[in-house]
Amino acid sequence: MRTLPSLDVDRPNDVTEGGPSSSAEDPSTVLDLFGAVCDRAAELLAANDNWSSSGVRDGQYSIDVDIDRECLRMLHAAGFEVLSDESGRPGVADGDEPSRVVVVDPLDGSTNAALGLPWCATALCLVADGLPTVAMVANLRTGSRFSAVRGSGALLDGRTIRVGEVPELSSAIVAVNARPPASFRPAQYRSMGATALDIASVAVPGGFDGSIDFDDDKIGVWDYLAAVLIVTEAGGVAIDALGRDLVTLDHAARRQPVTAGSQALLDELLVASQLA
């Protein structure tokens, strides 16, 4: 099975060799753009009082579409192709694979946002020549921002972060998506409702020790890719429970991401994922 491993273990060449792609823009410029996109998303969310359905698809709010529209406008203006949760890959012909694509979830945790819960985010990840290279996950209610550049580590609100000491599963606190089986027995688990923030929180001491999806292939790449880069650059590990590549630009593709602050805990979580 393929992993996106930590900075402390050997990495397969097709995942990490050479650091940031030469075809990508300067990472600081990309992060500035991502920050501006997140600022605009937060402004729209703060001003929103319309929680009606978009009428386009089940579970999509009008505000999802509004934020998506602004994300597309800003990212396209900067010259990027986009893969979005809400709108797919607008303007990209079938079979066309641009070398630089920003994968974006405009409003991850929209139901939390509708309920007034401060656990919702915009998540962005630049994929250059098939590799995730620059990422940001911004909590739109609190303003906290995780970011990472491939080969350069991860940050939370501008401060370098590394995973903390990671316990075994029986002592771990784990973020879950969907209901776990009765056999899943960490010390505690939480189902928070915003995958990008759940996973990104594995990157910081005092955050989750790991995360696991029990929802049988319901998670799109926009939900996890930015956060996975943040976790791996902070020294954690990530994998799809079924061993598939976590990097995909197929809007219809789904994955079952599992992340942890250590390989030992990841191995335990992988066993748990097979019990679901």
Beta strands, then each sheet from edge to edge (+ up, - down):
strand 1: 3-4
strand 2: 81-84
strand 3: 100-108
strand 4: 121-128
strand 5: 131-139
strand 6: 145-149
strand 7: 153-156
strand 8: 159-161
strand 9: 173-177
strand 10: 188-190
strand 11: 210-213
strand 12: 237-240
strand 13: 257-260
sheet 1: 1+ 12- 13+ 11- 9- 10-
sheet 2: 2+ 3+ 4- 5+ 6- 7+ 8-
end
